[in-house]
């Protein structure tokens, strides 16, 4: 599994509370739910790298 990039995220407390409830409903941590939402958004925008590019990006 590829290493994950850590970075600080400043977020509105009310938005965080909303994400926390949503993540709990989906049986995810807030962190993994944010990653899931970002990945889905990137996919929807057609910006997810191809599988061949993905292997290179993870190295």
VENPE-V330796 format. One record per helix or strand of 3 or more residues. SS is the DSSP state (H for helix, E for strand). FROM is the first residue (numbers start at 0). TO is the last residue. If there is no record, write none. Layout:
# VENPE-V330796
ss:SS from:FROM to:TO
ss:SS from:FROM to:TO
This chain:
# VENPE-V330796
ss:H from:12 to:24
ss:H from:29 to:43
ss:H from:50 to:56
